[in-house]
Amino acid sequence: MLNAYRIELRRSPLLTAFPVMIGVDLLVLFGRSRYWIGVWPEASVAAQVVTLFLGPVLAGVSAWQAGRSSRVGMPETLLAAARPNWRIEAARLAATLTLGFLAYAIGCLTAAVISFSEAGPGFLWPSYLLLGASTLIIFASVGHLAGRWWPSATFTPIVCALGCFISMLALPIKFNVLAGPPDQHLRPLPVAVRMLFALALATLAVTAPRLRTSAERQMPRWATSPYIRSAAIGSTAASSIALAALLSSGELRVERPASATAPVCDRAEEGAPQVCVWPEHRKYLPELTAMAQRLGQPVQPSLKSPEEFYEFGLRRTKWGDRGFDIAEGHVRTAAIAMADQVFTQSLGICIPPQNETRAWQAMDNIHLWLEYRSTGQDPAVADQGLHMEGVSAAQREATKATRMPAADQQKWLAEERSHIMRDPSWCRPDDRF
């Protein structure tokens, strides 16, 4: 069987296309985004997303490989061969998976090496890598089985490749994730069920009897071993059970408990607000502590900043979580949440009547002004690349205020605050946390 594996490995079209596969792997890894660099869960997801493209490729090549013997006029040789047919099929599928996994491993190692210097302690999360591995096995097995039953040189590989790609995007059962925030992680059960489904399909792909034409039915062949028949029946049952379990196993990702790890906390200087993040987001800490420091230097005494800012997921309560978020490497989302906390700490939860448009406008103005203040950038630079529909009036007012001298900013803030506090009953302290 080892000799057959080596022969199939040498004959595999993936061997010729291997440099192209690596190129596609790296192109997807770095072309989709680069914010994952230095964040272990995001780097793991970036390496796993590559299977969205490698999986269909393996399905198409596996279908072509599996139907090759029928296309070159060798079915009678295989039917009458003394060597069990499943060994030949296993060697073919193993050769395809070897090259596919090798390309996948190069992408994973590249993500690890690039992230190592910035990410700090830790490594790639195995759950995401196993999810990608199960995807490759599933689609290579589907292609192999389809190629054995319908050995077309063009139609079956194309249908398998396109079908697998569309299924990954459209089916309710997800075999990949596109983001890996540190406040979430993969549940072991759904990952284990997907791996079981993948292994059952691989076993079925090599043990299932090949569909025979009318001419082939007249030719004698060696009787199938009872063990192989049992394996085929068992893998069929196992894949059916695993497919049903996939639908009932629930969501892939769940909230990661804050107790799973100790947060990393720091402050820009003594007396400045402290910022705590998940350990995997430690690379953002210098920028976040600088933002907290700016918000901790109020323009007037009525503006108060919390003593601590926590990233989303570190301080969940039964009322929710008001921590800041870092979305796809952008700390502007953190600036929005920090500004909201400063506003709530200073004025409370304010809900003016709907007809008090000036009060609502003042709230938007102060919120956006606090965001600009936290970033420490000119508003035109801070808003670059952002689409902020419905806040153009607030942008104009907050931009104008940000560019004023400090004394004029105090007057502007006092005036805006007076519109909100015209009726003290509009605002109440936030005692939920």
N, C-alpha and C positions, 0 to 999 in steps of 0.2 A: 504493500500500500504506500510505503514511503517513496518508492520509485515512481509510482503513478502520480503521487503528489508533486514530485519534482518535475515530472514531464508536464503536468498541467500548469505548474507555475511558470515554466519556460514558455509555454504556448499561450499563456493568457494575454489578451490584448491590453490588459491593464499594465503589463510590464512595459510596453511601448509608450503608453499614455501616462506612465507614472510621474514623469516631470510635470506634465500638464496638471495632473491631480494635485500635486504639491503646490503648483502655482495658484490653482483655484482655492486651495485651502488657505494659503497665506493672503490671497486677495480678499477673501471673505473675512478673514480674521482681522486685517488691518483696514480694509476698505469700508466696512460697515460702520465702524466707530473705533475710537481709541481711548475712550474714557475708562475702559476696563483695565488699562495698564496700572498696576499697583494696587488693585483690589482683587483679592483672591476669589471671592464668589463670582464677580463679574468676569474675571479672566477665565474661570471654569465654564461659564455660560458662553463666552465668546468662542472658546474651543469647541464646545458642544454644538453651537449653531451651525458649524461647518457641515454637520451631518445632514442638514437640510438639502445640501447639494451633493454630497458624497453618496448619500443613500440612494437617490434615483440613479446615479451613475452605476453603482454596484448592481442595482436591480436590472438595468439594461444589459450590462456586460455578463452578469450571471445568466440571464435568459439566453444570450447568444452562445455562451459556453455550453450550457446544458443541452442545447439542440444541435450542437455541432456534429455529433456522430450520425444523427439521422440525416442531416443535410449532405454528408459526404458518402452516403450509401452504406453505412456500417451497422444498421439495426440488427441484421441477422447475425453478425459477429458477436454483438453484445448479448443477444438472446441465447446464443448457444455457448457462451464463454464459460469456462470452468470457474473463473474468478467471480465471486458474487458481484452483482451489478451495483449494490449499494456502496461497495468500496470505491468503485470508479467515480460514482456520483459524489461521495464524500470527499474524495481527493480534489474534484473540480471545485466544489463549493469552498473547501478549505483554502485552495489557491486564491480564489477571488477574495475571500475574507482576509487572507494574509496581507495582500497588497492594499486592500481598503483600510485595514487597521494600521498598517504602517504609515500611510498618508495621514490618517487621523492622529496617530501618535506624534508625528512630526509637528503637527499644528499644536497639540497639547504641550509638548516640550518647548516650543517656541513661545507660547503664551506664558509658561512658567519662567523661562529664562528672562524674558523682557520685563516681567512683573517683579522679579525677585528683589531687585535693588530698592524699589519703592514700597513694596507691600508690607515689609516687616515680617514678624513671625507668622508661620502658617504655610499652607501650600494649597494647590488646587483641591477643590472639594470633590471627593470621589463620587458622590451621588450624581452630580451633573455629568461626569465622564462616563459612568455606567449607563446613564440614560442615553447618551449618544451612542455608546457601544451597542445597546439593545436595538436602537434604530437601524444601525448598519446591518446587524444580523437579520432583522425582520425583513428588510427590503431585499437583501441579497438572497434570502431564502425564498421569498415570493417570486423573484425573478427566476431562480433556479427551477422551481416547481413549474412555473408557466412555460419555461423553455423546454422542459422535458415533455410536457403535454402538447404544446403547440410549437414545434421547432422551426419557426420562420426566422430567416436571417435578418429581416428588417422590421416586420410588423410587430412581432412579440417584444423585441427589445425596446422599440419606441413606445409601445403602449405601456410596458412596465415602467419605463423611466418617467413618462409623463403622468401616468396614473399614480405612482408613488409620490411625486412632487405635489400633485394636486391634493392627494389624500392628506399629506402632512399639513396642508394649509386649511383644508375644508372640513375634515372629519371632526366630530365632537371629542374623540379620543385624541389627546395630545401626546406626541412623542418627542416634543422639544419645548424649551422655554427660551424666551428672547431677552430676558433681563434677570439679574441675580442680586437684588438688593440684600444687604446683610441682615435686615430685619425679617427675612423670610428664608425658609430652607425646604428642601424636598422631603416629603414623607417617605419613609423606607418601604411601606407596603405597596404604593403604586409603582415604585421603581422595581421592586422585586417581582411584581406581577408582570410588568413589561419584559423583564429579563426572562421569566418563565415562558411567556408567550413566544419570545424570540427563540429560545432553545427548542421549544416544542415544534415550531415551524421549521427550524433547521433540520431536526430529526425527520420530520415528515417529508421535507424536500428531497432527502436522499434515500428514504425507505419506501416511499409511495410507489406503487407499480406504474410503469409508464403506459400511457394509452397506446394500444397497438392498432395498426391498420389492418384491413381485411387480409392483405397479403402476409403480414407478419403472423397472423393467427394460425396460418397453416404450418409455420415452422416450429420445430420442437425447441424447448429451452429447459434449463435446469429448474427443478422445483424450488420455489422460494422457501428459505428456511423458516421454520415456525417462529424462531426468535425475531426474525426480520418482520414477519407478518404481525407479530405481537407488538413490535416496536412501532410499526406503521399505524396500527389501530390505537395503540396507547398514545402516540404523539398527536393523532387526530383528536382523540378525546381530550388530551391535555390542552391543546391549542384552543379547542372550543370552550373549555372551562375557563382558561385564562382570558379569552376574549370577553366572556360574560363577566368575569371578575374585573376586567378593565373598566367596564361601565359602572360598576358598583363600588370601586375602590376609592372614589372621591377625587378631590383636587390633588394635583401634583404637589403644589406648594402650600405651606401653612405658615402662620406667624411663628417666628423663632422666639422662644422665651428669653427675656432679659437675663435670667439666671444662667443661661447657657455659657456666658462668658462675662468677664469683667470689662466695663467700658474704659475707654482711654479718655482722660480728662486733662485739661490744661487751661491756662489763662494767659493773656498777653503780658500782663504786669500785675503787681500786687494791687489789689483793690478793684481790678476789672472783673466783669462777670466771667464765671467759669463755663467752659463748653465741654460737654461729654459726647463722645461718638462711639459707634461700634468699633472694635479694634480693626476691622477690615477697612474702615474709612479714615484711618489715622493720617493719611496723606493730605486730607483736607483740613486738618486741625489748625495749622498756622493761619490759613485764610479765614477760617471761622472764628478763631479767637480775636483776630484783628477786627472783624465785623462786630463782635460782641463788645470789644473795647470802644469802638466809635459810638455804639448805642448806649454804652455806659457813661458817656460824657454828655449829659443833658444840656440842651440849650437854655432851659429854664427849670426852676425847681419843680414845676408841675409835671415834668416828664421823668418818669421813674423806670428803671430797667430791672428785670429780675436778676437775682444773684447768680442763677445758673440757667444755662440753655442745654436741653437734652435732645439728641437725635431721636427721630421717630422710632418707636418700638422699645425704648429704654425705660419709659415711664408710662406704661399703659395703665389705665384705671377703668372702672366700670362706666365712667362717663365719656371715655374716649381717650385720645392721645393728642396733645397739642404740641408735640415735639416737631422740630424742623426736619425737612426731607432734603435729600440730595438726589435730584432726578437726572439720570444719564450724565453724571459728572458736572452738572450745573449747580453752583451754590446760590444762584439767584432765588431758587425755591426756598433755600434756607433763609435768605434775606427777607423774603415775604413772611415766613412764619415767625422769625425773630421780631420783625416790625409789628406784627399783630400782637405778640406777647407784650411788647413795650406799650403799645396802645392800650391793651386791656389792663395792664398793671397800673397805668397812669389814669385812665378814665373809666375803666370798667367795661362791661358789655352794654353797648349803646344801641338802642332800637328806637329811633325817632318815628313819629307818625309818617306814613307814606307821603303825605302832602308836604312834608317839611323837606323840600328838595335841597335847600341850602345847607341844612344840617347833614344830609347824606353826602352832599358834595364835599363838605368840610372833612368828613370822615375819610373819604377817598383821598383827598389832598394830603392829609396828615399821614395816612398809611403809606402812600407812595413816596412822600418826602422822607419818611423813616427808612424806607428801602434804599433810596439813593444815599442817605447818610451812612447806612451800614456798609454799602459797597465801597465807599470812599472814592467813587469815580464820578466823572461828569455824566449827567443823565444820558447824553447822547451816546456815550460809550457803554454805559450800563445796560441800555435798552437795545444795543446793537444785536440784530438777529432775532429779536423777540417780536412776537405778534400779539399786541395787547389791545384787543378790540374793546370798545366801549369805555375806555379810560383816557381818551384824548384830552378831555378838559382837565382831568386830574394831572395828567402828564405835563400839560402846559403850566399849571399852577405850581406843581411841585418842582418842576425844572426852574421856574423863575425864582422860587424861594431858595432853592439850593445854591443858586449863584449869587444870592444877596450876601452882604456882610453879616457877621454874627448878630450885631445889634438889630438889624432889620429882620433877620430870621426870627428873633425873639418876638418882635411885634407881630409878624405875620402869624406865628404859631398861636399867640395869645388871641388874635382876632378869629382864627379858625376855631379855636377851642371855645370861644364865646358862643359861636353858632350852635355848637353841640350841647353845651351846658346851659343854654338859655332856659331850658326846663330840666332841673336836676332829676326828675322822675324818669327821664329818657334813659338814664344810665344806672346800672347797678353793679356792685362789686362781683367779681368772678370767684365764687367760693366753691366751685366744683372740684378744684385740685388742691 
